[in-house]
Amino acid sequence: MLRYIAKRLLILVPVVIAISIILFGIIKLMPGDPVRAMLPTTLRGEQYQAAYAVMSARLGMDKPVPVQYLRWMHNLVIKGDLGYSSANNRPVVDVIREPLVNTIRLNIFVNIFYLLIALPVGIKMATKRGSLFDSGWQVFSIATYSIPSFFLALSLIFIFGVIMGVLPLGGMPNTVLFSGFGLMFQWARYLTLPIITLTIIGLASAIRYVRNAMIDALSQDYIRTARSKGLSEKVVIYSHAFRNALIPVSTIIVWTLFSLLMGSTITESVFQYNGIGKLLLTAVNTRDTMLIVSMNMIFAVVNVSAMLIADVIYGLVDPRIKLK
């Protein structure tokens, strides 16, 4: 197992390097000058040129692009420095800290509801294949899969925020006016609609994924053998079928855990939720190049890490898979 993990890590290193080169190259091709965006608009003539030269040297923008890339990777790997945000005039680490915490706070609840609903519903759909329960959830999954997330979010805002007036239209709770249980209650109010939106959007594919995996497992010969031995249906389903269905389902679980660090750009923007997804959209609109490339680099590392862990879990769940 350790040998397999070490081998995969060696393979992932050039993948991450290639991704970083592509991201950095694309960002450099974007129009706009981050140095100019950071300078005061009141500067003119020689003062502007002098300030421009100082800021360029400070950010390393006066060097060739390959040198800028090597400097950025050195600071990232050795110092953990993600660079400097031109739109916010402060380090990228400071810019993403609060939105990342907010995204994790939101996604924790989304993932809990997501798994608590998707796993039991998908299993029951497979065991009740063709029933009204199965058909109803299939219609639900197709309908929600077809609905754009922004439309669902706006619909929930209109119903619960405008018509009923029981939940806020969006934004963040005021941490100055509230504290203790009052602040927790405000967080619950502001998080309710984003949680419902993201849970419903994610359920569509997850339910069908679990259902198909369980149907495939229930059609195997060992299930018929287990039933012929007189084992109860619960033992057959949960001890035999579901254990083997966990091989494809484990992918969902792994990506669910890693999605804690990933934001939802559309949903967070609609609800004006200060998360990592909304921050990325703002960075694109303001052409904050270093913030864009750093955030996308984080997402790339999270994705390749999830792929590695998913492969390892395959071997742990199913001993028949040899990790060579």
Backbone bond lengths (Angstrom), bond angles and torsions (degrees), N, CA, C in turn:
res aa  C-N    CA-C-N  psi(-1)  N-CA   C-N-CA  omega(-1)  CA-C   N-CA-C  phi
1 M - - - 1.459 - - 1.528 111.89 -
2 L 1.354 116.49 -47.41 1.453 120.15 179.97 1.533 111.30 -63.23
3 R 1.338 115.54 -37.11 1.457 119.67 178.54 1.531 110.62 -64.81
4 Y 1.326 116.25 -40.01 1.470 120.38 179.11 1.524 110.51 -64.83
5 I 1.343 116.62 -44.41 1.464 120.48 -179.08 1.528 110.43 -62.85
6 A 1.349 116.10 -43.04 1.467 119.71 178.86 1.523 111.22 -62.38
7 K 1.335 116.27 -40.32 1.462 120.34 179.00 1.517 111.16 -64.40
8 R 1.330 116.99 -43.01 1.465 120.15 179.64 1.529 111.40 -66.04
9 L 1.319 116.17 -37.61 1.461 119.12 178.23 1.527 111.33 -62.93
10 L 1.334 116.20 -39.33 1.460 119.81 177.78 1.529 111.40 -65.18
11 I 1.339 115.71 -32.90 1.463 119.46 177.98 1.534 110.73 -72.79
12 L 1.334 116.22 -36.40 1.454 120.50 -176.22 1.528 112.59 -73.06
13 V 1.328 117.29 -25.29 1.467 119.88 -179.10 1.530 111.90 -58.64
14 P 1.353 119.59 -53.19 1.478 117.93 177.23 1.517 113.28 -63.83
15 V 1.346 117.42 -28.35 1.465 120.19 177.07 1.526 110.19 -64.25
16 V 1.332 116.16 -46.68 1.466 120.51 179.54 1.526 110.65 -64.25
17 I 1.331 117.09 -39.86 1.470 120.48 178.90 1.528 110.26 -63.49
18 A 1.339 116.56 -43.13 1.468 120.21 179.19 1.527 110.61 -62.92
19 I 1.332 116.61 -41.69 1.463 120.26 178.55 1.529 110.39 -62.49
20 S 1.336 116.50 -42.21 1.462 119.99 -179.00 1.529 111.33 -64.13
21 I 1.338 116.72 -38.77 1.474 120.02 178.92 1.522 110.52 -65.55
22 I 1.333 116.36 -43.50 1.468 120.44 179.74 1.529 110.68 -63.39
23 L 1.335 116.77 -46.45 1.462 120.52 -179.68 1.525 111.23 -61.37
24 F 1.325 116.33 -47.32 1.458 120.00 -178.30 1.528 111.17 -64.16
25 G 1.351 116.11 -39.18 1.454 119.78 178.67 1.514 112.77 -65.23
26 I 1.351 116.28 -42.41 1.468 120.28 179.20 1.523 110.83 -63.50
27 I 1.339 116.03 -42.23 1.460 119.99 -179.56 1.526 110.96 -62.59
28 K 1.327 116.77 -38.45 1.463 120.03 -179.68 1.526 112.14 -69.92
29 L 1.324 116.55 -22.25 1.457 120.34 178.32 1.534 112.40 -82.93
30 M 1.333 116.42 -13.00 1.460 119.76 179.31 1.524 110.86 -66.99
31 P 1.333 116.85 142.98 1.471 119.27 176.83 1.524 111.20 -69.83
32 G 1.312 116.23 157.51 1.459 120.55 179.19 1.516 111.56 109.45
33 D 1.315 116.26 156.93 1.452 123.49 -179.11 1.532 108.55 -124.49
34 P 1.338 118.34 107.54 1.469 119.88 -179.08 1.518 113.30 -63.80
35 V 1.319 117.79 -30.83 1.463 120.54 178.85 1.526 109.87 -64.85
36 R 1.318 116.96 -45.28 1.462 121.26 179.54 1.523 111.29 -63.35
37 A 1.339 116.59 -34.55 1.460 120.02 -179.87 1.524 112.47 -67.62
38 M 1.329 117.76 -23.92 1.460 121.31 -177.66 1.525 113.00 -89.43
39 L 1.326 118.22 -12.02 1.459 121.14 -177.14 1.527 111.27 -87.28
40 P 1.324 117.68 146.29 1.470 120.75 176.60 1.528 110.91 -61.43
41 T 1.305 116.51 143.83 1.471 121.00 -178.43 1.524 112.12 -76.80
42 T 1.337 116.21 -9.13 1.470 119.39 -177.90 1.532 112.41 -82.75
43 L 1.325 117.65 -13.66 1.467 120.37 -178.05 1.521 110.52 -73.66
44 R 1.334 116.15 142.34 1.445 121.61 179.99 1.535 110.00 -139.93
45 G 1.318 115.60 155.06 1.457 122.23 171.29 1.513 114.56 58.27
46 E 1.353 115.65 -129.34 1.457 121.03 -175.23 1.531 112.01 -66.89
47 Q 1.330 116.81 -33.90 1.465 119.86 177.36 1.522 110.70 -61.27
48 Y 1.320 115.37 -41.87 1.463 119.56 179.27 1.526 110.56 -65.02
49 Q 1.339 117.32 -44.86 1.455 120.80 -179.20 1.522 111.52 -62.52
50 A 1.337 116.06 -40.63 1.471 119.71 179.52 1.527 110.91 -66.69
51 A 1.335 116.14 -44.60 1.467 119.80 179.10 1.529 111.02 -64.79
52 Y 1.323 115.39 -37.06 1.479 120.06 178.71 1.529 110.41 -63.66
53 A 1.345 116.89 -43.07 1.464 120.90 -179.53 1.532 110.92 -65.07
54 V 1.333 116.23 -41.15 1.469 120.04 179.86 1.516 110.92 -64.82
55 M 1.350 117.14 -45.73 1.462 120.60 -178.95 1.523 111.31 -67.29
56 S 1.328 117.78 -37.97 1.465 121.20 178.08 1.521 111.04 -62.22
57 A 1.353 115.84 -43.12 1.465 119.43 178.84 1.524 111.40 -67.14
58 R 1.343 115.83 -36.43 1.467 119.82 179.50 1.515 111.85 -64.23
59 L 1.329 116.77 -40.32 1.461 121.66 -179.06 1.525 112.70 -88.80
60 G 1.322 117.31 -6.47 1.460 120.46 -178.94 1.509 113.37 78.40
61 M 1.341 116.74 15.14 1.465 120.48 -178.11 1.529 112.80 -77.19
62 D 1.338 116.81 -9.76 1.459 119.71 179.07 1.521 112.39 -83.99
63 K 1.323 116.94 -2.67 1.459 121.90 -179.90 1.531 109.91 -96.38
64 P 1.363 117.07 161.04 1.478 119.71 174.78 1.531 111.40 -60.11
65 V 1.328 115.44 157.03 1.469 120.50 -176.54 1.529 112.68 -57.64
66 P 1.352 120.99 -44.20 1.474 119.33 177.95 1.528 112.51 -59.40
67 V 1.327 117.18 -38.03 1.460 120.48 178.23 1.527 110.37 -67.51
68 Q 1.337 116.61 -39.08 1.463 120.27 177.24 1.524 111.03 -61.80
69 Y 1.339 116.09 -40.14 1.462 120.28 179.62 1.530 110.70 -64.70
70 L 1.331 116.98 -47.12 1.464 120.70 -178.89 1.529 110.91 -63.03
71 R 1.320 116.07 -38.16 1.466 119.72 178.01 1.535 110.35 -66.21
72 W 1.329 116.00 -42.02 1.466 119.80 179.50 1.526 111.07 -63.79
73 M 1.330 118.03 -44.64 1.460 121.37 179.45 1.527 111.21 -66.30
74 H 1.331 117.93 -37.78 1.465 120.81 177.34 1.520 110.86 -62.26
75 N 1.337 116.24 -46.41 1.466 119.77 179.25 1.521 111.56 -65.85
76 L 1.329 116.17 -35.53 1.461 120.45 -178.43 1.519 111.36 -69.72
77 V 1.322 117.53 -48.37 1.467 121.84 -174.44 1.526 111.37 -78.28
78 I 1.314 117.87 -44.52 1.460 121.74 -174.09 1.533 112.50 -83.21
79 K 1.327 116.37 -44.56 1.464 120.56 -174.23 1.530 113.49 -102.67
80 G 1.339 117.22 -13.66 1.459 119.40 -174.71 1.516 112.36 71.21
81 D 1.334 116.48 23.10 1.468 122.55 -178.71 1.526 108.92 -92.51
82 L 1.325 116.78 117.92 1.458 121.34 -178.52 1.528 113.11 -86.79
83 G 1.318 117.33 -2.66 1.454 119.60 179.54 1.520 112.26 109.73
84 Y 1.331 115.21 -167.47 1.465 122.36 -174.60 1.522 109.64 -122.70
85 S 1.320 116.03 129.10 1.462 121.58 179.97 1.521 110.20 -80.79
86 S 1.323 116.08 120.26 1.464 120.05 -178.75 1.522 111.99 -73.47
87 A 1.332 117.60 -33.21 1.464 120.33 -178.07 1.526 112.19 -76.58
88 N 1.344 116.99 -28.30 1.463 120.76 -177.11 1.521 113.24 -105.31
89 N 1.341 116.65 -8.43 1.462 121.43 179.81 1.529 112.80 54.74
90 R 1.297 116.08 42.76 1.463 121.67 175.22 1.524 109.37 -158.13
91 P 1.331 118.52 166.07 1.467 120.56 -177.80 1.527 112.34 -58.96
92 V 1.335 115.30 147.34 1.462 121.07 -179.44 1.525 111.09 -60.59
93 V 1.330 117.03 -36.58 1.476 120.72 -179.88 1.528 110.57 -58.13
94 D 1.330 116.70 -42.49 1.468 120.46 179.50 1.523 111.20 -69.31
95 V 1.324 116.80 -32.86 1.465 120.65 -178.13 1.523 111.38 -69.60
96 I 1.340 116.94 -41.31 1.467 120.01 -173.66 1.523 112.94 -88.19
97 R 1.326 118.63 -9.39 1.468 120.25 -173.22 1.531 112.30 -60.31
98 E 1.323 117.76 -54.74 1.470 120.62 -177.50 1.527 112.11 -67.88
99 P 1.349 120.31 -46.52 1.472 119.20 177.29 1.528 113.24 -59.97
100 L 1.339 117.38 -35.10 1.467 119.91 178.79 1.521 110.79 -65.88
101 V 1.324 117.33 -41.59 1.468 120.80 176.97 1.527 110.34 -62.81
102 N 1.327 117.02 -41.30 1.463 120.73 179.43 1.527 111.49 -64.86
103 T 1.339 116.92 -40.00 1.466 120.55 178.62 1.522 110.87 -65.96
104 I 1.326 117.39 -42.38 1.468 120.57 177.60 1.528 110.26 -62.55
105 R 1.329 116.30 -42.08 1.468 120.70 179.01 1.536 110.82 -59.93
106 L 1.325 116.47 -41.57 1.462 120.75 179.44 1.529 111.44 -69.76
107 N 1.330 116.21 -46.99 1.465 120.11 -173.68 1.518 113.65 -71.83
108 I 1.321 118.24 -23.14 1.465 119.79 176.08 1.521 109.98 -59.22
109 F 1.322 116.50 -49.03 1.460 120.57 -179.66 1.522 111.56 -69.57
110 V 1.341 116.82 -38.82 1.463 120.00 178.20 1.520 110.81 -60.22
111 N 1.320 117.42 -45.40 1.459 121.05 -177.50 1.525 112.43 -69.09
112 I 1.321 116.82 -35.36 1.470 119.62 177.40 1.526 110.20 -62.60
113 F 1.330 117.40 -51.56 1.470 120.78 179.11 1.527 111.12 -64.63
114 Y 1.314 115.62 -37.14 1.462 122.36 -179.06 1.536 110.81 -58.66
115 L 1.336 116.50 -49.38 1.469 120.74 -178.26 1.521 111.62 -74.87
116 L 1.331 116.97 -38.41 1.466 119.74 -179.23 1.526 112.23 -63.97
117 I 1.327 116.84 -26.25 1.467 120.30 179.17 1.525 111.22 -94.38
118 A 1.317 117.44 -46.14 1.468 121.58 -172.30 1.524 112.58 -64.67
119 L 1.332 118.26 -44.62 1.468 120.43 -175.48 1.530 112.53 -66.76
120 P 1.339 120.00 -55.52 1.471 118.33 -179.29 1.524 113.64 -65.83
121 V 1.328 117.39 -37.14 1.469 119.94 179.47 1.520 110.62 -66.78
122 G 1.334 117.60 -43.90 1.465 120.64 178.69 1.512 112.59 -62.60
123 I 1.339 116.70 -38.87 1.473 120.57 178.30 1.524 110.67 -65.95
124 K 1.330 116.11 -45.32 1.466 118.96 -178.63 1.523 111.22 -67.90
125 M 1.331 117.91 -34.23 1.464 120.18 176.62 1.525 110.74 -61.72
126 A 1.328 116.37 -38.48 1.466 119.96 179.96 1.517 111.52 -70.29
127 T 1.333 116.64 -40.19 1.473 119.62 -179.36 1.527 111.88 -75.48
128 K 1.339 117.07 -25.14 1.469 122.07 178.56 1.526 110.22 -108.91
129 R 1.292 115.75 38.73 1.466 121.13 -174.97 1.534 111.16 -57.10
130 G 1.336 115.14 129.87 1.455 120.86 179.93 1.507 114.51 86.66
131 S 1.331 118.21 -5.98 1.463 121.53 -179.59 1.516 110.78 -79.90
132 L 1.320 115.87 175.42 1.463 121.47 177.70 1.524 110.36 -64.08
133 F 1.332 116.50 -36.23 1.463 121.18 178.53 1.531 110.00 -62.22
134 D 1.316 115.76 -46.55 1.462 120.91 -179.92 1.532 110.81 -64.39
135 S 1.295 116.71 -46.17 1.463 120.70 -178.38 1.531 111.50 -64.40
136 G 1.331 115.91 -40.75 1.458 120.22 -179.25 1.523 112.32 -63.10
137 W 1.312 116.71 -44.76 1.461 120.01 179.43 1.521 111.81 -70.80
138 Q 1.335 117.55 -30.48 1.464 118.98 175.94 1.526 110.86 -66.50
139 V 1.322 116.09 -41.11 1.466 119.67 176.24 1.526 110.25 -62.65
140 F 1.333 115.43 -42.22 1.471 120.24 178.33 1.528 110.82 -60.82
141 S 1.334 117.18 -45.14 1.466 120.49 -177.72 1.525 111.49 -66.11
142 I 1.331 117.01 -39.87 1.467 119.67 178.92 1.526 110.39 -66.93
143 A 1.332 116.63 -41.83 1.467 120.67 -178.96 1.526 111.04 -64.87
144 T 1.333 117.11 -47.89 1.464 120.16 -177.55 1.528 111.53 -70.77
145 Y 1.336 117.14 -30.70 1.460 119.88 177.74 1.529 110.89 -67.38
146 S 1.341 116.04 -28.69 1.463 120.91 -177.53 1.522 112.63 -86.10
147 I 1.333 117.22 -16.86 1.462 120.49 -176.67 1.525 109.80 -82.86
148 P 1.321 118.84 126.12 1.475 120.27 174.71 1.523 110.37 -63.10
149 S 1.306 116.09 144.51 1.466 120.13 -176.56 1.532 111.73 -62.87
150 F 1.345 117.21 -35.72 1.460 118.45 -179.14 1.533 111.10 -67.79
151 F 1.358 116.89 -34.13 1.470 119.89 178.92 1.523 110.56 -67.97
152 L 1.345 116.46 -43.21 1.465 120.08 177.80 1.521 110.26 -62.66
153 A 1.330 116.96 -43.39 1.464 120.66 -179.77 1.530 111.15 -62.50
154 L 1.324 116.82 -45.80 1.465 120.02 179.51 1.526 111.88 -65.52
155 S 1.334 116.86 -35.31 1.463 120.41 177.51 1.523 110.92 -64.61
156 L 1.318 117.38 -43.65 1.461 120.97 178.74 1.527 110.69 -65.49
157 I 1.325 116.77 -39.25 1.466 119.94 177.46 1.526 110.45 -62.47
158 F 1.333 116.69 -42.77 1.467 120.75 -179.26 1.531 111.40 -65.05
159 I 1.337 116.76 -41.61 1.467 120.16 -176.16 1.521 111.25 -74.09
160 F 1.349 117.05 -54.20 1.467 120.63 -172.31 1.523 113.11 -89.01
161 G 1.344 116.66 -22.65 1.453 118.59 -178.54 1.510 114.13 -98.57
162 V 1.353 116.70 -41.04 1.468 120.20 -176.29 1.523 111.33 -91.64
163 I 1.327 117.01 -54.98 1.470 119.94 -175.43 1.528 111.25 -72.85
164 M 1.343 117.01 -55.00 1.466 120.46 -176.57 1.523 112.06 -83.82
165 G 1.323 117.34 -31.49 1.456 120.56 177.58 1.512 115.06 67.31
166 V 1.336 117.71 26.21 1.465 120.58 -176.77 1.527 112.21 -96.69
167 L 1.331 117.40 -15.50 1.462 120.72 -178.44 1.527 109.33 -132.30
168 P 1.330 117.66 151.21 1.467 120.36 179.47 1.522 111.60 -66.92
169 L 1.326 115.87 153.34 1.456 121.20 -178.59 1.528 112.21 -72.29
170 G 1.293 117.44 -20.66 1.461 121.86 -178.97 1.511 109.82 159.37
171 G 1.319 115.79 -171.86 1.453 120.55 179.94 1.517 112.12 95.54
172 M 1.323 115.48 -162.51 1.455 123.10 -176.73 1.522 109.71 -127.05
173 P 1.337 118.31 151.41 1.474 120.05 177.31 1.516 111.53 -67.52
174 N 1.296 116.74 150.05 1.463 122.67 179.75 1.529 109.14 -83.20
175 T 1.332 115.90 108.00 1.462 120.43 -177.21 1.522 112.55 -78.24
176 V 1.333 116.97 -7.06 1.462 120.47 179.07 1.525 110.81 -86.59
177 L 1.332 116.66 -41.72 1.463 120.87 -176.83 1.517 113.30 -79.72
178 F 1.342 117.15 -23.70 1.462 120.36 -174.63 1.528 110.24 -122.51
179 S 1.333 114.94 153.92 1.462 121.68 176.03 1.521 108.57 -155.31
180 G 1.314 116.36 163.78 1.459 120.83 177.76 1.514 112.42 63.13
181 F 1.353 115.57 -135.01 1.468 120.69 -178.45 1.531 111.69 -67.32
182 G 1.326 116.21 -29.53 1.462 118.85 177.41 1.517 111.48 -63.83
183 L 1.335 116.70 -40.73 1.458 120.70 178.23 1.526 110.83 -68.92
184 M 1.333 116.76 -38.53 1.467 120.16 177.17 1.525 110.77 -62.17
185 F 1.326 116.20 -40.35 1.469 119.96 178.58 1.526 110.71 -64.83
186 Q 1.323 116.98 -39.82 1.462 120.26 178.07 1.527 111.15 -66.07
187 W 1.322 117.18 -40.62 1.461 119.72 176.04 1.521 110.73 -60.48
188 A 1.332 116.82 -40.79 1.467 120.59 179.24 1.526 110.65 -62.09
189 R 1.329 117.95 -40.35 1.460 121.58 179.70 1.528 111.50 -66.10
190 Y 1.328 116.83 -44.03 1.464 120.22 -177.15 1.526 112.84 -75.56
191 L 1.327 117.22 -25.10 1.460 120.27 -178.27 1.525 113.42 -88.34
192 T 1.328 117.94 -16.60 1.465 121.23 -172.32 1.524 112.38 -58.21
193 L 1.321 117.81 -54.11 1.467 120.79 -176.35 1.532 112.46 -67.17
194 P 1.344 120.79 -43.57 1.470 118.79 174.97 1.529 112.79 -61.14
195 I 1.325 117.51 -37.73 1.473 120.35 178.99 1.521 110.30 -64.42
196 I 1.326 117.38 -45.77 1.467 120.91 179.57 1.525 110.05 -61.23
197 T 1.317 116.99 -44.21 1.467 120.91 -178.77 1.519 111.68 -60.94
198 L 1.326 117.35 -52.37 1.462 120.98 -176.78 1.528 111.76 -68.05
199 T 1.333 117.13 -33.83 1.471 119.82 178.84 1.520 110.81 -67.06
200 I 1.319 116.96 -46.03 1.467 120.80 -179.35 1.527 110.86 -64.14
201 I 1.329 117.11 -42.83 1.466 120.94 -179.65 1.529 110.88 -63.26
202 G 1.328 117.38 -39.56 1.465 120.68 -178.00 1.508 114.13 -78.19
203 L 1.336 117.33 -24.55 1.461 120.69 -176.29 1.524 113.22 -65.92
204 A 1.312 117.10 -33.24 1.467 121.00 -172.03 1.526 111.89 -54.83
205 S 1.321 116.81 -54.53 1.464 119.91 -177.31 1.518 111.61 -76.03
206 A 1.335 117.66 -34.62 1.470 120.63 -176.76 1.532 111.61 -65.87
207 I 1.328 117.00 -42.72 1.466 120.45 -179.31 1.522 110.76 -61.93
208 R 1.308 116.59 -46.18 1.466 120.18 -179.75 1.532 111.04 -67.01
209 Y 1.307 117.09 -33.78 1.463 121.31 179.15 1.527 110.34 -64.99
210 V 1.345 116.11 -47.50 1.465 120.55 178.80 1.526 110.43 -65.18
211 R 1.317 117.41 -41.45 1.466 121.72 179.64 1.519 111.15 -60.06
212 N 1.319 117.72 -48.49 1.459 120.77 -178.24 1.525 111.65 -65.40
213 A 1.342 116.58 -38.36 1.464 119.74 178.01 1.525 111.09 -64.55
214 M 1.323 117.22 -40.08 1.464 121.17 179.52 1.525 111.07 -70.12
215 I 1.335 117.59 -39.27 1.468 120.20 178.27 1.522 110.39 -62.15
216 D 1.317 116.77 -41.15 1.468 120.82 178.27 1.529 110.70 -64.88
217 A 1.334 116.64 -41.08 1.468 119.70 179.75 1.530 111.70 -67.93
218 L 1.330 117.05 -39.35 1.466 120.75 -178.44 1.529 112.95 -70.31
219 S 1.314 117.53 -15.97 1.463 120.65 -179.51 1.530 112.78 -90.93
220 Q 1.327 117.47 0.11 1.456 121.00 -177.99 1.522 111.96 -78.70
221 D 1.331 115.76 159.81 1.470 121.55 -177.53 1.517 112.31 -65.00
222 Y 1.335 117.59 -35.05 1.466 119.03 -176.81 1.525 112.05 -66.52
223 I 1.326 117.39 -23.12 1.462 120.22 176.73 1.531 109.70 -71.65
224 R 1.330 116.20 -42.59 1.467 119.39 176.64 1.526 110.84 -63.55
225 T 1.322 116.46 -37.53 1.470 119.92 177.74 1.521 110.53 -65.06
226 A 1.333 117.29 -42.44 1.462 120.83 179.99 1.522 111.17 -63.87
227 R 1.319 116.46 -39.27 1.471 119.25 178.36 1.521 111.58 -69.37
228 S 1.326 116.39 -35.75 1.474 119.60 179.75 1.518 112.15 -67.58
229 K 1.349 116.04 -22.47 1.464 119.77 177.62 1.522 112.31 -79.35
230 G 1.314 116.89 -4.47 1.456 121.11 178.56 1.513 114.80 88.37
231 L 1.325 118.15 14.59 1.456 120.77 178.69 1.530 110.21 -68.90
232 S 1.313 115.54 147.98 1.461 119.36 179.76 1.525 110.32 -66.54
233 E 1.333 115.16 157.58 1.469 119.56 -176.96 1.524 111.39 -64.58
234 K 1.345 117.56 -34.11 1.463 119.79 178.52 1.524 111.32 -65.08
235 V 1.340 116.47 -40.18 1.462 120.39 178.55 1.524 110.04 -65.76
236 V 1.326 116.46 -41.12 1.459 120.94 -179.84 1.533 110.40 -63.19
237 I 1.323 116.02 -43.87 1.465 120.15 -175.73 1.521 111.90 -72.41
238 Y 1.341 116.70 -51.65 1.455 119.40 -170.87 1.528 114.07 -88.59
239 S 1.341 117.67 -30.13 1.465 119.16 -178.65 1.518 112.69 -90.71
240 H 1.321 117.36 -26.34 1.452 120.11 -177.32 1.537 112.26 -110.88
241 A 1.325 116.05 -58.98 1.474 119.00 -174.56 1.522 112.03 -68.39
242 F 1.331 117.33 -50.33 1.456 119.99 -175.08 1.523 111.82 -65.57
243 R 1.339 117.17 -33.58 1.465 119.53 179.08 1.527 110.98 -62.25
244 N 1.315 116.85 -40.29 1.461 119.74 178.35 1.527 111.78 -77.94
245 A 1.330 116.39 -29.27 1.465 119.51 176.43 1.520 111.55 -71.07
246 L 1.339 117.05 -15.76 1.453 120.61 -179.58 1.528 112.94 -65.75
247 I 1.342 116.93 -19.39 1.469 119.04 -178.44 1.523 110.98 -60.76
248 P 1.336 119.40 -54.51 1.471 118.01 175.13 1.523 113.01 -74.89
249 V 1.344 116.84 -32.40 1.463 120.14 -177.78 1.525 111.04 -67.81
250 S 1.341 117.19 -28.32 1.463 120.19 -179.49 1.525 111.47 -59.44
251 T 1.337 116.49 -26.98 1.466 119.64 176.67 1.521 110.54 -61.05
252 I 1.335 116.08 -43.06 1.464 120.48 178.64 1.522 110.45 -61.78
253 I 1.335 116.27 -44.18 1.460 120.50 -177.38 1.523 110.48 -63.98
254 V 1.334 116.93 -43.58 1.465 120.38 -179.90 1.521 110.98 -63.00
255 W 1.328 116.68 -47.84 1.467 119.60 -179.08 1.527 111.03 -66.48
256 T 1.341 116.82 -29.38 1.460 119.98 176.53 1.515 110.49 -64.32
257 L 1.328 116.73 -43.61 1.461 120.23 179.82 1.524 111.57 -66.08
258 F 1.322 116.94 -42.26 1.456 119.67 -178.18 1.527 112.28 -75.53
259 S 1.326 116.57 -19.63 1.463 118.84 179.06 1.524 112.46 -70.44
260 L 1.341 117.29 -7.89 1.458 119.95 175.63 1.524 111.36 -58.12
261 L 1.337 116.16 -29.40 1.463 120.98 -177.90 1.524 112.80 -93.23
262 M 1.334 116.58 -2.79 1.463 120.71 -176.00 1.526 109.74 -105.07
263 G 1.294 115.79 134.07 1.450 119.70 179.19 1.516 112.52 -93.21
264 S 1.311 115.12 167.08 1.462 121.76 175.99 1.530 107.31 -112.76
265 T 1.328 115.64 103.78 1.463 120.47 -171.28 1.521 112.17 -60.51
266 I 1.337 116.59 -47.75 1.470 119.77 -174.97 1.521 111.11 -68.79
267 T 1.323 116.81 -50.47 1.465 120.64 -176.75 1.521 111.27 -62.93
268 E 1.326 117.49 -45.07 1.463 119.93 -179.75 1.522 111.55 -65.88
269 S 1.327 117.31 -32.45 1.464 120.27 178.71 1.522 111.06 -71.74
270 V 1.336 117.10 -41.28 1.468 120.19 -179.98 1.524 110.66 -62.87
271 F 1.344 116.41 -42.91 1.463 120.38 -178.50 1.529 112.45 -87.56
272 Q 1.353 116.72 1.87 1.471 121.01 -177.88 1.531 110.57 52.32
273 Y 1.328 113.99 43.15 1.461 121.05 179.78 1.528 108.62 -91.83
274 N 1.301 116.24 127.08 1.469 121.13 -174.46 1.533 110.35 -76.68
275 G 1.333 115.21 73.52 1.451 120.90 179.41 1.510 111.59 -114.86
276 I 1.325 115.32 -178.79 1.456 120.79 -175.34 1.528 111.47 -69.79
277 G 1.342 117.77 -30.02 1.462 120.90 177.98 1.513 111.93 -68.43
278 K 1.317 116.66 -44.97 1.471 121.01 177.70 1.519 110.43 -64.76
279 L 1.324 116.64 -36.74 1.463 120.59 178.59 1.525 111.20 -63.40
280 L 1.329 116.78 -39.54 1.469 120.12 179.23 1.522 110.60 -64.56
281 L 1.323 117.35 -41.56 1.459 120.62 178.11 1.526 110.92 -63.33
282 T 1.318 117.14 -41.83 1.462 121.03 177.52 1.519 110.90 -62.83
283 A 1.343 116.76 -40.20 1.461 121.03 179.30 1.526 111.25 -63.29
284 V 1.336 116.52 -38.45 1.468 120.11 178.27 1.527 110.15 -66.95
285 N 1.328 116.84 -42.66 1.466 120.19 -178.94 1.529 112.14 -66.07
286 T 1.327 116.91 -33.48 1.469 120.59 -179.26 1.530 111.90 -94.72
287 R 1.347 116.71 1.82 1.472 122.10 179.71 1.525 112.05 56.33
288 D 1.339 114.26 42.36 1.463 121.02 176.85 1.527 107.50 -81.93
289 T 1.334 116.68 84.97 1.466 121.53 -167.76 1.518 113.71 -61.35
290 M 1.330 117.76 -44.43 1.454 119.87 -177.11 1.524 111.53 -67.86
291 L 1.316 117.60 -35.24 1.455 120.78 176.55 1.522 110.69 -67.20
292 I 1.326 117.36 -39.29 1.464 121.80 179.60 1.523 110.78 -64.39
293 V 1.330 117.05 -50.28 1.460 120.29 -176.14 1.527 110.67 -67.60
294 S 1.327 118.65 -35.81 1.459 121.03 -179.97 1.531 111.37 -68.24
295 M 1.340 116.95 -43.41 1.455 120.14 179.80 1.517 111.25 -66.14
296 N 1.324 117.36 -42.07 1.462 119.86 178.27 1.526 111.53 -66.83
297 M 1.316 117.22 -31.61 1.461 120.62 175.64 1.527 110.23 -66.05
298 I 1.320 116.52 -40.65 1.468 120.34 177.06 1.527 110.14 -61.99
299 F 1.336 116.76 -44.84 1.458 120.50 179.30 1.527 111.16 -62.05
300 A 1.343 117.15 -38.46 1.462 120.73 179.86 1.523 111.05 -64.91
301 V 1.333 117.07 -44.11 1.467 120.68 178.92 1.523 110.78 -64.35
302 V 1.324 117.14 -39.50 1.467 120.44 177.30 1.523 110.78 -62.06
303 N 1.318 117.42 -41.71 1.468 121.35 -178.79 1.525 112.08 -66.14
304 V 1.329 117.96 -46.93 1.459 119.31 -178.96 1.526 110.61 -68.81
305 S 1.327 118.01 -32.12 1.464 120.79 175.89 1.521 110.93 -65.96
306 A 1.335 116.18 -40.11 1.458 120.31 177.35 1.526 111.30 -63.41
307 M 1.315 117.11 -39.15 1.465 120.85 177.84 1.530 110.91 -62.61
308 L 1.322 117.41 -42.60 1.463 121.32 179.02 1.521 111.02 -63.15
309 I 1.315 117.01 -47.95 1.465 120.64 -178.06 1.522 110.93 -66.04
310 A 1.339 117.86 -36.67 1.461 120.76 177.27 1.527 110.86 -61.74
311 D 1.332 118.02 -41.79 1.465 121.16 178.30 1.523 111.57 -64.12
312 V 1.328 116.39 -39.76 1.469 120.03 179.01 1.522 110.59 -66.32
313 I 1.329 116.46 -40.77 1.464 120.19 -179.93 1.516 111.14 -65.45
314 Y 1.337 117.47 -34.42 1.467 120.17 175.02 1.527 110.32 -52.78
315 G 1.335 116.56 -46.63 1.457 120.41 -178.29 1.517 112.89 -69.07
316 L 1.335 117.22 -31.90 1.454 120.24 179.19 1.522 111.69 -74.85
317 V 1.326 116.81 -37.58 1.465 121.26 -179.34 1.514 111.27 -72.18
318 D 1.325 117.19 -42.56 1.471 121.90 -176.39 1.535 109.32 -120.63
319 P 1.340 118.14 104.65 1.461 121.02 -179.85 1.530 113.17 -62.18
320 R 1.341 118.33 -16.17 1.444 120.53 -179.96 1.544 112.12 -69.95
321 I 1.345 114.37 -20.29 1.465 118.90 178.98 1.517 108.31 -84.21
322 K 1.299 116.86 120.24 1.447 122.27 -178.61 1.525 109.35 -95.33
323 L 1.314 116.29 120.61 1.451 120.82 179.84 1.515 109.58 -86.90
324 K 1.313 115.88 85.91 1.458 121.15 -178.86 1.518 109.42 -110.81
